[in-house]
Amino acid sequence: MPIIKPISDLRNYNEVLKDVALGDPVFLTKNGRGKFVIVDINEYERLKASLKLMSLLAQGEQSGKEKGWMTIEEVEAELGTGDV
């Protein structure tokens, strides 16, 4: 279950931070609406890496659609990993 707290709880930020755990962010609200999320630094780095990977995959897919797809043989030749 998500941890949701009013932003005013940051007056005692140690209490808010103790509830932050890997995979369990704390959601902060202002006037009853979601405003901020506090996440563990490892979770943040993982999310950033996932977004970057998804962006690169989307670029590759778009390139394949526009320029055509490579065969496995072409990829191996490009990387120099074919039969040695």
BELHUMO-V696458 format. One record per backbone hydrogen bond with DSSP energy under -0.5 kcal/mol. NH is the residue of the N-H (numbers start at 0). CO is the residue of the C=O. E is the energy in kcal/mol with one decimal. If there is no record, write none. Layout:
# BELHUMO-V696458
((NH & CO & E) (NH & CO & E))
This chain:
# BELHUMO-V696458
((2 & 24 & -0.8) (3 & 1 & -0.7) (4 & 26 & -2.9) (6 & 28 & -3.2) (8 & 5 & -2.2) (9 & 6 & -2.1) (10 & 7 & -1.6) (11 & 8 & -1.6) (12 & 9 & -1.1) (14 & 11 & -1.4) (15 & 11 & -1.0) (16 & 12 & -3.1) (17 & 13 & -1.6) (18 & 15 & -1.3) (19 & 16 & -1.2) (20 & 23 & -1.8) (23 & 20 & -2.7) (25 & 37 & -2.3) (26 & 2 & -3.2) (26 & 24 & -0.5) (27 & 35 & -3.0) (28 & 4 & -2.3) (29 & 32 & -2.8) (32 & 29 & -1.5) (34 & 27 & -2.9) (35 & 27 & -1.6) (37 & 25 & -2.8) (38 & 36 & -0.6) (43 & 39 & -2.3) (44 & 40 & -2.5) (45 & 41 & -2.1) (46 & 42 & -2.6) (47 & 43 & -2.5) (48 & 44 & -2.4) (49 & 45 & -2.3) (50 & 46 & -2.4) (51 & 47 & -2.2) (52 & 48 & -2.5) (53 & 49 & -2.6) (54 & 50 & -2.2) (55 & 51 & -2.5) (56 & 52 & -2.5) (57 & 53 & -2.2) (58 & 54 & -2.2) (59 & 55 & -2.3) (60 & 56 & -2.5) (61 & 57 & -2.4) (62 & 58 & -2.5) (63 & 59 & -2.4) (64 & 60 & -2.2) (65 & 61 & -2.3) (66 & 62 & -3.3) (67 & 63 & -1.5) (74 & 70 & -2.1) (75 & 71 & -2.6) (76 & 72 & -2.3) (77 & 73 & -2.4) (78 & 74 & -2.4) (79 & 75 & -1.3) (80 & 75 & -2.3) (81 & 75 & -0.7))
